[in-house]
Amino acid sequence: MKPAQFALDTPQSASEALALLSDHGDSAKVIAGGQSLVPMLNFRLVTPERLIDINGLEDLAYIRENDGVLAIGAMTRQQEIEASPVIAAAAPLLAEATREIAHPSIRNRGTVGGSLLHNDPSAEYPVTLLCLGAEVEVASVRGNRTIPVSDLILPWFSTTLEPDELLLEIRVPVAGESTSQAFEELARRKGDFALAAVAVALTFGASGAIEKAAIAGTAGRCAQRLTEAERALTGEVPTDSVVGAVAAAAETEIQPVGDIHADEDYRRHLVALMTRRALAKAIGDRAGSKED
Amino acid sequence: MTGERKISLRVNGRQHELEVEPRLSLADALRNELGYTGTHLGCEHGMCGACTVWLDGKSVRSCLMLAALADGAEVTTIEGLAPDGDSQHPLQAAFSKHHALQCGFCTPGMIMAAADLLQQNPHPSEEEVVDWMGGNICRCTGYRAIVRAVMDVAESGAAPPASDPEPEPSSVG
């Protein structure tokens, strides 16, 4: 056995889980799919006194679309997101990014909520949900609150979730008719941690110009909106020179962290390259759908 | 509690009741408590895929699964993949035919992963096989033969479609 000893609770309802978090939040970790937490336990990078297993909270696993909002339960497995026709239509970016998460047997267990809150700088959900303008609903015995993903995620695997809070739901605005989304990341080996990733969501106007551009990137520190890149694209017809200017802006404003796998300059270069590739894909998809 | 808790696992159709510490992995429970030593542990942090088993019909990393969290689940290991104890699953026969193993350490995980692919997608392209098998690492660098073996089964259509949810009790374990 590799992990240090811990106590295990297996609540069967959200209210039971919240009561446990209220009593033990500071010394407990919630375990959902466990695909990041169990390796950390095995390495003893974390040694919680207690694990609160929320796999019994089956009513937190769902994908629903209602009034222009896609609602995803925190316990929804990544494999379910990958396979969902609702997600494919309402947030194609999420479906595309999910296919890049590790490997199929990891996605069978891993959850959307667990991956978002683990907030690994190389993870797919923080950067895509930030790009999509998603928000989350969290609960504690003190009550519920809604947090935009932009206010949830912090650098270095941190979030603004309080120790007694539980993530219930992720809400994403449904993609409109004239939008196009794309995701690009680069990892040295299939399924490995990405060195850099970029997500784009574009809304096209009737003239072919881009009315609204959301671009988010990550390169070793934390997912961030690339607002200068967005500004360089908004209102423009995406010609090669415009795309070049957008990529240059992304390269400048990304805050990379270098390590043994890739230094800061290389990660900046990759963010520019992923921006170009994601834009080419999103613009190409848009052109293709207009021809249909 | 940090103490032992009672769980039940149905492994390859056979029911087991056992007491486990919360920190015991499903892999260690299968190998050390129940004797299903066909499941191999390589990295023990989810990178190598050697410990791949099926949990309720889907492939998972048994090193990343706490045994206590598998309480009540149906587990399939390499010992239970063939329809009966003495025969070979078509993938096992194909791995043998194509020399798709050298030391064989990664093979149980390779076969459990490939069998999950074929039950979902009986006729994958070579690209899909390569993509899927990227989750399993072979240190003998035998990937070409592994892909050939999986493609042989995919092209011959020999793999049984979905796993039988209630297979006959086996003699293993």
Interface residues (C-beta under 8 A of the other chain):
Chain A: M1 K2 P3 A4 Q5 F6 A7 L8 T10 I31 G34 Q35 V38 P39 L41 N42 F43 L51 D53 N55 Q79 A102 H103 P104 S105 I106 N108 R109 R189 K190 G191
Chain B: M1 T2 R5 E21 P22 R23 L24 S25 D28 E44 H45 G46 G49 T52 L55 K58 S59 V60 R61 C63 L64 M65 L66 A68 L69 A113 D116 L117 D131 W132 G134 G135 N136
